[in-house]
């Protein structure tokens, strides 16, 4: 049930639900083509993010191997940064880093340090 503007409950009309088809529903969040995750920014809902210390990094790339979102950026065999557009903030990279070059910080703290607000 849902409430109307005045607060009175309203019942949903499901009398013809058996006559409807999934084919009339909008696609919504369905991605019909494979390999399209680059086209969709999916990191906006995280509450924490990994922060990388380039000076301390040994470029062992354990973080890159273990990242489920392919958010560790690598060029010429060395880590170059983190793709925050796709990083979900799971912390696996931080857990796998044996040298302490990655740490999790709150998204609000990271944005404040960057001088931006979301």
C-alpha positions in Angstrom: 0.0 0.0 0.0 1.0 3.6 -0.5 -0.2 6.8 1.0 -2.0 9.5 -1.0 -1.1 13.2 -0.6 -3.6 13.5 2.3 -2.1 10.6 4.1 -5.0 8.2 3.4 -3.8 4.7 2.3 -4.2 3.9 -1.4 -4.4 0.4 -2.8 -2.5 -0.5 -5.9 -4.6 -1.7 -8.9 -3.3 -5.1 -9.7 -6.5 -6.4 -11.3 -5.0 -6.8 -14.7 -1.5 -7.8 -13.8 -1.9 -11.2 -15.5 -2.5 -9.3 -18.8 0.7 -7.3 -18.6 4.0 -8.4 -20.1 7.6 -7.8 -19.1 8.1 -6.5 -22.7 6.2 -3.3 -21.9 8.5 -2.4 -19.0 11.3 0.1 -19.6 14.9 -1.4 -19.6 15.9 0.5 -16.5 19.3 -0.5 -15.3 19.8 -3.4 -17.7 23.0 -3.3 -19.8 22.2 -5.3 -22.9 25.7 -5.2 -24.3 28.7 -7.0 -22.7 31.9 -5.1 -21.9 30.2 -1.8 -21.3 31.0 -1.1 -17.6 33.4 1.6 -18.7 30.4 3.5 -20.0 28.7 3.7 -16.5 30.1 5.5 -13.5 29.5 3.2 -10.6 31.7 4.6 -7.8 29.4 7.3 -6.6 27.7 5.4 -3.8 30.8 4.4 -1.8 31.2 5.7 1.8 35.0 5.1 1.9 37.8 5.2 -0.7 41.3 3.9 -0.9 44.0 6.6 -0.9 47.4 5.7 -2.5 50.8 6.9 -1.4 52.9 6.9 -4.5 56.2 7.5 -2.6 55.9 4.3 -0.5 54.5 2.1 -3.3 56.7 -0.9 -4.4 54.6 -1.5 -7.5 54.1 -5.2 -6.6 50.6 -4.9 -8.2 48.9 -7.2 -5.7 46.2 -4.5 -5.4 45.7 -4.5 -9.2 45.4 -8.3 -9.3 42.8 -8.4 -6.5 40.7 -5.4 -7.4 37.2 -6.7 -8.4 36.4 -3.5 -10.3 39.7 -3.1 -12.3 40.0 0.3 -10.6 43.8 0.2 -10.0 45.4 2.1 -12.9 48.7 0.7 -14.2 51.0 1.8 -16.9 54.4 0.2 -17.9 54.2 -2.2 -15.0 53.7 0.5 -12.3 50.6 1.7 -10.5 49.7 5.2 -11.6 46.5 5.8 -9.6 42.9 4.8 -8.8 39.9 5.1 -11.0 37.4 6.5 -8.6 34.7 6.6 -11.2 34.5 2.8 -10.9 36.0 2.0 -7.4 33.2 0.9 -5.1 35.4 1.3 -1.9 35.4 -2.4 -0.9 38.9 -2.1 0.6 40.3 -5.3 -0.9 43.3 -3.4 -2.4 44.1 -1.9 1.1 43.9 -5.4 2.6 46.2 -6.9 0.0 48.8 -4.1 0.2 51.7 -5.5 2.2 53.6 -2.2 2.3 50.9 0.1 3.7 50.7 2.4 0.7 46.9 2.2 0.5 44.6 3.3 3.2 40.8 3.7 3.5 39.4 7.1 4.3 35.9 8.3 4.5 34.5 9.7 1.2 33.6 13.0 2.9 37.1 13.4 4.2 38.6 12.6 0.8 36.3 15.1 -0.9 37.1 17.8 1.6 40.8 17.3 1.1 40.2 17.7 -2.7 38.2 20.8 -2.1 35.1 19.4 -3.7 31.6 18.6 -2.3 29.3 15.9 -3.5 
